Amino acid sequence: MWDSIIITPFVNVLLYIYTIVGQNFGIAIILFTILIRLVTHPLTAQQVKGSKGMAALQSDKRWIDAQKKYKDDKEKLAQEQMALYKELGINPFASCLPTIIQFPIIIGLYQSVMLTLASSPIEMLNLTKHVYPGFLSISQLIPLNSKFLWMNLGLPERLHLSFLSFGIPVLAILVLVTTYLQSKAMTPPSANPNDQSAQMSKMMNLYMPFLMFYLAFTFSSGLSLYFVTSNIVGILQYAALGMVDFKKMFSFPIFKKKA
Amino acid sequence: MKNKLLIVLILILTAVLFSGCTGTGISSSWPGITVADDVIYASYGPGVFAVNAQNGTLLWRYPEKATKANFYAAPALTADGQLVVGDYTHILHVIDAKTGQGHEIFTAESKWISDSVVEDGTIYAANADGYLYALDLNGNELWKYKTDSLLWSNPLIIESVVYQGGMDHFLYAIDASTGSLIWKTDCGGAIIGNLVNADGSIFLGTMANQAIAVNKADGKIIWQYSSGNAVWSGPAIREGNIYFGDLAGNFYALAEADQTVLWQYKANGAIVGTPLLSDDGIYFTAEDGSLIHLDYTGKLLYSKPLAEKLYGTPVPVNGNLLIGTTNKDTILIMLDGNGNQLWVLPQPK
């Protein structure tokens, strides 16, 4: 079911793009990621709208007062919250529901890229099963050209320079930077930076890029390319929706302190 | 403190989710098997295992403790009792067949998916980096030949010529002593599975849905048969008839003289391995996990479900039949002549 609804169509679209861009798998991954992000843009827009509403609530004086007033009565605080939701026209699920809907699509996108980069016999057999026979010809597709710039997209990426004895993981570094920037762009400003959820967001924004760096460092560079593209498109989407403060996004607390 | 714990849990969950989807690990391929002197040498996942063919007792494993290496290529046995085997971390190993003590001798740029071959003290090893390497037994490079794409097919050596199938659709004939090209032939589709030697010909299957016979002398295609579906491994030949399966599960018997279909059998899953042609009939595995035994008229003698999935070629061992599986808990199954299970080798911990 998952395969036939998500993975197989994704694989075929990805491979179709691959064939029309001159069998360049790197460009195919970039275009396919952009395409999927565009198709799911209405969901992203809805999510942003929901986040804005929630942020407005956080800075609403009535909500701040209610939090102080009912700090020991959670039931009453919840009632006040619901009343404010109604008054301000906020749907509390508006920000999380699109994320939940997008999540399987993102996982499907990721799995399709991995499946298409088949680098072992069973992966190759799986790939042959996911290609629509009337739509694409497996005999023309294999071998997939997994070379892109200096990379083999089926292997972890390292840029080897003649004067260095080790390879530089350029894509993994780009994944780290873009994940951090996207996290900053996506995190709405908090009325109270010391509250629990703001603290958690802050920590996630710090730890998540390192986790993504590790994944990009270890796994196929095709996957890293997908991460980087997805992050950049994500930032642009948020910018288009008026959510990105580029000044804030490129400000780093560590440098501020020193200054 | 609670927050930190929650964040750590979220990060671990994300890492597990992503790494679980990458398709790496134990199910990348099926066991590579070599048998000599009542000992089975099987590569599967984290190790190479030596097993007593009589009773399935594990004699040794290499490396002793699991590492990042994943082995799926069948080990090649040298005349002086060494095993040569490559892994998925690009390393070629030499292992003492008696003790299981081994060491690394060579590193390529990509995975060792194909089986290495040792002939007259030279290792011929095809790597997914596109090179066919000729090495001495210490791993010193004698020559290498660059093809245009990945090499997954096993090298086949006949009378000082290395025949190598490539994903780039070409079959190469290369001088075994110098590494120079003798001829190359475009077979129309990726060559992934084994090449099969027959009198004067090389048989092979292509992902362009064809079984092909190529003249060994000049590389000219003698005949080609279109099955309508991808043919992973090369056909086997016996008494003027050719037998092979395709990825749609069709098994064919053709007359070699004119490639007319003598009979056909439909299995319930892709047929990947080259069939084993024995005196008592034909054996092959299908992806649905069954071992299929036909007689030479195409009559089904038995179809035995043995595993979740089966891909490799059954291996004859002292009148019995050895099957490599992709089960999570079993590597090998030994059957007697009637298809009854004699022993299994569980996945060592």
Interface residues (C-beta under 8 A of the other chain):
Chain A: I107 Y110 Q111 M114 L115 S119 S120 P121 I122 E123 M124 L125 N126 T128 I138 S139 I142 P143 N152 L155 Q196 Q199 M200 M203 M204 Y207 M208 L211 Y214 L215 F219 S220 L223
Chain B: N3 K4 L6 I7 I10 L11 T14 A15 L17 F18 S19 C21 T22 G23 T24 S27 S28 S29 W30 Y72 Y88 S110 K111 I113 A128 S149 L150 W152 M167 D168 G188 G189 A190 I192 T206 M207 A208 N209 A230 W232 L247 A270 V272 E287 Y311 T326
